[in-house]
Amino acid sequence: GNDHVIISIRDNGEGIPPETQERIFIPNFTTKSSGTGLGLAMCKGIVEQARGSIWFETEQGKGTTFFIELPIGG
Protein backbone atom coordinates (compact mmCIF):
# COMPACT_ATOMS: atom_id res chain seq x y z
CA GLY A 1 0.00 0.00 0.00
CA ASN A 2 0.92 3.65 0.20
CA ASP A 3 2.42 3.44 3.66
CA HIS A 4 5.83 4.83 2.70
CA VAL A 5 7.12 8.09 1.31
CA ILE A 6 10.33 8.36 -0.70
CA ILE A 7 12.32 11.59 -0.75
CA SER A 8 15.02 12.00 -3.36
CA ILE A 9 17.77 14.63 -3.29
CA ARG A 10 19.91 15.02 -6.39
CA ASP A 11 23.08 16.98 -6.97
CA ASN A 12 25.02 17.65 -10.13
CA GLY A 13 28.47 17.13 -8.67
CA GLU A 14 31.24 14.77 -9.65
CA GLY A 15 29.56 11.62 -8.39
CA ILE A 16 30.95 9.39 -5.65
CA PRO A 17 33.96 7.26 -6.62
CA PRO A 18 33.61 3.49 -6.05
CA GLU A 19 36.22 3.40 -3.27
CA THR A 20 34.23 6.01 -1.35
CA GLN A 21 30.75 4.56 -1.85
CA GLU A 22 30.95 1.82 0.76
CA ARG A 23 32.27 4.23 3.41
CA ILE A 24 29.87 7.11 2.83
CA PHE A 25 27.67 6.43 5.87
CA ILE A 26 30.52 5.58 8.26
CA PRO A 27 30.92 8.11 11.11
CA ASN A 28 33.98 10.34 10.81
CA PHE A 29 34.47 9.59 7.12
CA THR A 30 34.84 12.78 5.11
CA THR A 31 36.39 13.85 1.84
CA LYS A 32 36.39 17.51 2.88
CA SER A 33 39.32 19.38 4.40
CA SER A 34 37.10 20.58 7.24
CA GLY A 35 34.16 18.84 8.82
CA THR A 36 33.49 15.87 11.03
CA GLY A 37 32.08 13.41 8.54
CA LEU A 38 29.06 12.89 10.78
CA GLY A 39 26.32 14.32 8.57
CA LEU A 40 25.40 11.26 6.53
CA ALA A 41 26.06 8.89 9.43
CA MET A 42 23.62 10.92 11.54
CA CYS A 43 21.07 10.95 8.71
CA LYS A 44 21.32 7.19 8.43
CA GLY A 45 20.82 6.79 12.18
CA ILE A 46 17.78 9.05 12.23
CA VAL A 47 16.21 7.39 9.20
CA GLU A 48 16.79 3.90 10.59
CA GLN A 49 15.36 4.91 13.99
CA ALA A 50 12.23 5.89 12.08
CA ARG A 51 12.22 2.39 10.53
CA GLY A 52 13.15 3.83 7.14
CA SER A 53 16.06 3.35 4.81
CA ILE A 54 18.53 5.56 2.98
CA TRP A 55 20.54 4.78 -0.12
CA PHE A 56 22.03 6.50 -3.12
CA GLU A 57 22.69 6.10 -6.81
CA THR A 58 25.71 7.83 -8.29
CA GLU A 59 27.22 8.31 -11.70
CA GLN A 60 30.77 9.60 -12.12
CA GLY A 61 30.82 13.05 -13.67
CA LYS A 62 27.03 13.38 -13.52
CA GLY A 63 26.10 13.52 -9.85
CA THR A 64 24.45 11.61 -7.08
CA THR A 65 20.88 11.07 -5.93
CA PHE A 66 20.13 10.15 -2.33
CA PHE A 67 16.87 8.41 -1.51
CA ILE A 68 15.18 8.36 1.89
CA GLU A 69 12.24 6.04 2.41
CA LEU A 70 10.12 6.54 5.51
CA PRO A 71 7.01 4.81 6.80
CA ILE A 72 3.91 6.99 7.13
CA GLY A 73 1.72 6.82 10.19
CA GLY A 74 1.93 4.22 12.93
RASUL-V90576 format. One record per run of one state. SS is the DSSP state (2 for helix, 1 for strand, 0 for the rest). FROM is the first residue (numbers start at 1). LEN is the number of residues. If there is no record, write none. Layout:
# RASUL-V90576
ss: <SS SS>
from: <FROM FROM>
len: <LEN LEN>
This chain:
# RASUL-V90576
ss: <0 1 0 2 0 2 0 1 0 1 0>
from: <1 4 11 18 22 39 50 53 60 63 72>
len: <3 7 7 4 17 11 3 7 3 9 3>
